[in-house]
């Protein structure tokens, strides 16, 4: 491939050179990986539901190679059973790709969570910058803010009321950070209660006691459904200021199965 197009915009030029660096790096560190993935298909061990925020890049955060994570993202990393996109990603990840871990990862400073703390402006009012679609999307987070018993959030409600504040909270605002964490927890619960997971766990329970769940191996594309295997759901938080990831200690697994130990520090206060 030749050099970038003369006169193109700097931001596009940066992407072009970034792609060149990626290709050179992966050829040096993992020669042949892309061809193997292209020929044999993907068998990622992880599915990740994270935020669409540009500061949260899952491949960079974990230094993950291609083929590691099956990802989906949206504003404030939410799972909704009625959202066809989220449900289809989860179903494909569990039933076809055979992922072992489903991760919900929120992040401090999340704009969607921050907007849920703010007072919802009336239509046409100054400060009414979010579309109706966005306001509808963050409604479940507003409900968490209005009903949570988390001390930091309760204190914030007592000070500002159920309607919230007029400006986005500071990154280190205790209630803001607590709501980020509570939103992750809520979405772990939603995934655990989803039809995809409950049906999967029910099918696992019907397997003979001697049956083991094999580790997926790459297959020729297109992929075919994998044998049933244990799937665990985890809730993590990413700190955009430090780059650190923490575990919220809310992992869920099939009944009777031990939850794998987490290498991440656990947030005791969460």
N, C-alpha and C positions, 0 to 999 in steps of 0.2 A: 504494500500500500504506500502511496506517495505521501508527501508532506501535506499539512493542512492547507486549505484553500486560502489564497491570498485575499486579504481584505475582509475575512469573516469576523464576526464579533468576538471579543476577547473571551466571553464566557463559553462560547462554543469551541473556540480554540483550546481552552483549558480542558474541556471534556475530551477532545481529540487526543491531546498529549497524555491525558490520564489513561485513556484506553491503550495507547502505545506502551506506557509504563506497565500497565497490568499484563499485557501480553508478554512483554519481555520478562517480567518477574515470574509469572507462572510457568513460562517455558524453562526458566532457570531452576526454580524450586520444585516444580512438579511436572516435569516433562511428560507429555503424553496424556495428562489428566483430562484435558478437554476432549480429546478424541475418544477416550474410553467412555466418558460420560455421554458423549454424542452417540456412540455405538451401542452402549449397553443400557442407557437410561439411568434414571436417578433412584436411589434408595436412601434418602436422607434420614438420619435418626431423629431429627427434630422438626417440629412445626412451630413457627414463631408468629404470634399475633402481637404486633407492636404498633406504635403511633406513626402517622405519616410525616411527622416533624422531620425537617431536613437535617437536624442535629443528631438524629438517631439512625445510624447506619449499621444494621446488624452484622453485615459482613466485616466492617471495619472494627466494630466493638469487640468482636470475638476472634478477629483474625481468621475467620472461617474460610476454608477452601470452597470453591464451587461444588455443589452436590451435598452440602452439609445441612442446609436449612431450607425447608419449604415455608415460604413466608406469605403473610397477608398483613395489610396495615390499613388503618383508618384513623380518623380524628379521635384521639384519646383511647386508642386500643380497646375498642368495645366489641363484645360478641353479642349478637342478637339472633335468637332462633328464627325470627321472621326475615332476617337479612339473607337472601339467597346466596350472595357472594361468600359471606363468612361461613355459612353452613356447608356450601359445596366444597370450600377449601378444607374444612375440618373433615368432612366425609372422605374426600379423596386422600387426604394425608393418612387417615387411620385405616381405611378399608383397602386402598390400592397401594399406597407407598409403604405402609407398615411402619410408620414412625413409632418411636418408643416414648418420646416426650413431647407434650404440647405445652408451650410456654406462653404465658401472657406477660409482656414486659411493658410497664409504664415508665414514665420518666418525670423527674422533678422539673418544674417550669413548663409543664404541658399547657399549651394555649387553650385546648378544649376544656380541661379541668378548671383552668383559671376563669374561663368565660362562664362556667357553671356556678362559680362563686359570686360573680358579678350580678348586680340587679339587671333583670331583663328590661331593656328600654322599650318604650312604646313605639309602634311603627311611625317612622318619620321623625322621631325624637333625635336630638343631637346625641351621638354615640351609638346610634343604631347601625352598626357596621356589619353585623353578622346576618347572613341570609336566613330566611325562614327554614331552609333545609338544615343549616347548621344548628340553629336553635332547637329544632326538633330532635336532631341527632344527640345533642348533649342533655336532653331532658332526663334520661336515667341518672346522669351524674348530679343534676340539680336535686333529684329525689334523694340521692345519697346524702348530699349536703344538708338537706332539710330534715332528714330523719336519723342521721348517724348519731350514735352515742359516744363516739370517739371524743375524749376530753378536749382536744385542741379544736375540734369542729364545734362542739357544744359551746365553748367559750367564745368562739367567733360569732356564732349565731346570737348569743346573748348580747354581744356588743353591737352587732350590725343588723340583727333581725333576719328573718327567713328570706327576705328579698336580696340580701347580699350587699356587696360594696359597689361603688361606681367605677373603680379602676382595677385593673388586673393586680392581684396581690404580688408582693415581692417574692422572689425566688425562695427565700428562706423563711417566709411566713409559715409558722407551724401548722396552721389550718390548711393552707395550700398543699403542703407536703403530705399532711395526713390524708387529705382527700385524694391525692394521687395514689397513695397506698390503698385506701379503701376502695377506690375504683378498680384497681387491679384485683383485689380480693373478690369483689362482686362478679367480675368477669370470669375468674376461675370457677366460681360457683355456677355461673350460667353455662359454662362449657361442660362442667361435670354433670349438670342436670339436662344437658341437651339430648335430643333423641339419638344423635350419633353415638355419644358416649354411653348412655344408659343401655342402648341396644347392644353395643359392643361388650359391655361388662356382663350383660345377661347371657350373651353367647359364650363368653369365657367361662361363666359359672356352669354352663351345661356340658363343658368338655370333660372327658374322663379324667380322673385324678392323676393318671400317669402321663397324660398328654403334656408335652412341653411346647413352648412357643418359640419357634426357630428365629434366628437372626436373619433378616431379609438379605438376599443377595441380588446384585444387579441382574436384570434380565433384558432380553431384547425388547426394544420399544415396538409397539405400544405396550405398557405394563399390564399385567393381569393382577387381580386381587390376591393379596397375600394371605397365608394362613393366619389365624387369630393369634395375637400376642398381647402381652401386657402393655397398657398405655397409661402413663402418668402425666398429671397436669400440674404445672408449677406457676407460681406468681413471683415475678422479680421486678425490681425497680432499678433504673439506670440514672445515675447522677450526671447530668450534662456538664457540670462544672468540673468534676474530677475524673470522669470516665469510669467510675467504679460501678459495679453491679452488686446488688444485695438481694437476698432471698427473704420473702415475707413469711415463710414458714406455714404456708397454706396448701401444700401439695396434696393432691388427691390421687388415689390409685384404685385398682380393682379390689373389691372386698377380699380381705384375707391376705393381701400381698403387702410385703414390707415396702415402705417408701424409700427409694434410694437416698443415701446421704448426699447433702449438698456441699460443694466446695466453697460456695459463696458465704460471706458473713451474713448472719441472720439478724434482721432488725428486731430487737427485743421489744421495743416500745410499740411496734406496729400492731 
